[in-house]
């Protein structure tokens, strides 16, 4: 399935903002001028993508994050220098669009302090075979425990993402609950 990517004319002039909501927060992999806490409205972070390459295989898929319809998402916006825009977009396409499961889009995000910018984001393509939709916590746990791909074990991905979210002061209750289950706690740990 062909990846849904933006035309060059759809990118803004000047510096490029990139919205990270999962592994981009803890492993952006590109140079940036600054990063700021950011909120995207209209889509939420969800373990809704079967991973067949990075955190799983076709025989034993893992589960990774996507932005899915509805709600809002707290994440991080990275400002990339205009001179690095093309190289950054090429890198992100190679990383995020291996199987074409995401739609590359520009979205409004609100930076801490209420400034609004347009940012590049990767949204789950609901028409793609790898779109898992809404899974029960038990099904998520099963897939994450079995998943192991080119980037390593799926449980490491979930735990690294939760750790990075916590470092940003972000709490994602479903993801935190899954991480607690992966640690064998079975219940949410409390933050004071």
C-alpha positions in Angstrom: 0.0 0.0 0.0 1.4 3.4 -1.0 2.4 5.8 1.8 0.2 8.9 2.1 2.7 11.8 2.1 2.5 15.5 1.7 3.4 17.3 -1.5 6.3 19.8 -1.2 3.9 22.7 -1.6 2.0 21.6 1.6 4.9 22.3 3.8 5.3 25.7 5.4 8.0 28.1 4.4 10.9 28.4 7.0 11.4 26.2 10.0 9.4 23.0 10.3 7.7 21.9 13.5 7.4 18.1 14.0 4.9 16.7 16.6 6.1 13.7 18.6 3.7 11.6 20.6 5.5 8.3 21.0 9.1 7.2 20.2 9.9 10.5 18.6 9.8 12.0 22.1 12.6 9.8 23.4 14.4 9.1 20.1 13.8 11.8 17.6 16.8 10.9 15.4 17.0 14.3 13.7 18.6 17.7 14.6 16.3 20.3 16.1 16.6 23.9 17.3 14.2 23.5 20.3 11.5 21.3 21.7 8.4 22.4 23.5 5.5 20.6 25.2 2.6 20.7 22.8 -1.0 19.7 22.5 -2.8 18.4 19.4 -6.6 18.5 19.4 -8.7 16.1 17.3 -6.6 13.0 17.7 -5.3 10.9 20.6 -2.3 8.7 21.2 -3.4 5.0 20.8 -1.7 1.6 20.5 -3.6 1.0 17.3 -1.0 -0.1 14.8 0.2 -3.6 14.3 4.0 -3.5 14.0 5.4 -5.9 11.4 8.9 -4.5 11.2 10.1 -2.3 14.0 8.6 -4.0 17.0 7.2 -7.2 15.6 7.1 -9.5 12.5 4.3 -10.6 10.2 4.2 -14.0 12.1 4.2 -12.3 15.5 3.1 -8.7 15.2 3.8 -6.2 17.9 1.8 -3.0 18.6 2.9 0.6 18.3 1.4 4.0 18.7 -0.6 6.1 16.2 -2.6 9.2 16.4 -6.2 8.1 16.1 -9.4 10.0 15.6 -11.0 12.0 18.5 -9.8 13.6 21.7 -6.5 15.3 22.2 -2.8 14.4 22.6 -0.1 15.9 24.8 3.3 15.5 23.2 6.4 17.4 22.2 6.9 19.7 19.2 10.4 19.9 17.7 11.4 23.0 15.7 13.7 22.0 12.8 15.8 24.6 11.0 14.5 25.4 7.4 17.9 24.2 6.1 17.3 20.8 7.7 13.7 20.4 6.6 14.2 18.2 3.5 16.7 15.9 5.2 14.4 15.6 8.3 11.3 14.8 6.2 13.3 12.2 4.3 14.5 10.6 7.5 11.0 10.6 9.0 9.5 9.0 5.9 12.1 6.3 6.0 11.4 5.7 9.7 7.6 6.1 9.9 6.5 5.1 6.4 8.2 1.7 6.1 4.8 0.0 5.5 2.7 3.1 4.7 0.5 2.7 7.8 0.6 6.4 8.6 -0.8 9.4 6.8 1.7 12.3 6.8 -0.3 15.5 7.7 0.1 19.0 8.9 -1.8 19.7 12.1 -2.3 22.7 14.4 -0.6 22.2 17.7 -0.6 24.4 20.7 2.8 25.0 22.3 3.1 25.6 26.1 2.1 29.2 26.5 -0.7 29.0 23.9 1.2 29.8 20.7 -0.2 27.8 17.8 2.0 26.3 15.1 1.4 23.9 12.2 3.4 20.7 12.7 4.1 17.6 10.7 2.5 14.6 12.3 1.9 10.9 11.5 -1.7 9.8 11.9 -3.0 6.2 11.7 -4.4 5.3 8.4 -7.6 3.5 9.3 -7.9 1.9 5.9 -4.5 0.1 6.2 -4.2 -3.6 7.1 -2.0 -2.8 10.1 -4.7 -0.6 11.7 -5.7 -2.5 14.8 -8.4 -0.2 16.0 -9.4 -0.2 19.7 -8.1 -3.3 21.4 -8.7 -4.6 24.9 -5.9 -4.1 27.5 -5.5 -7.9 27.5 -5.1 -8.0 23.7 -2.6 -5.1 23.8 -0.6 -6.9 26.5 -0.5 -10.2 24.5 0.7 -8.4 21.4 3.3 -6.3 23.2 4.7 -9.3 25.1 5.1 -11.3 21.8 6.4 -8.4 19.6 10.1 -8.3 18.8 11.3 -6.6 15.6 14.2 -4.8 14.0 14.3 -2.2 16.7 14.0 -4.7 19.5 11.3 -5.9 22.0 7.9 -4.3 21.9 7.7 -4.0 25.7 10.9 -1.9 25.7 9.1 0.5 23.3 6.1 0.9 25.6 8.2 1.3 28.8 10.5 3.8 27.1 7.5 5.8 25.8 5.9 5.9 29.3 9.2 6.9 30.9 9.6 9.8 28.3 6.0 10.9 28.9 6.6 11.0 32.6 9.7 13.0 32.1 7.6 15.6 30.2 5.0 15.6 32.9 2.5 13.8 30.7 0.2 11.0 32.0 -1.5 8.7 29.5 -3.6 6.4 31.7 -4.1 3.5 29.2 -0.4 3.4 28.3 0.6 3.7 32.0 -1.7 0.9 32.9 -0.2 -1.3 30.2 3.3 -0.5 31.3 2.4 -1.4 34.9 1.0 -4.7 33.7 4.3 -5.3 31.7 6.1 -4.7 35.0 3.8 -7.2 36.7 2.1 -4.7 38.9 -1.4 -5.2 37.4 -2.6 -1.8 38.6 -1.6 1.8 38.0 1.2 3.1 40.2 0.3 6.4 41.9 2.2 9.7 41.5 2.1 12.0 44.4 
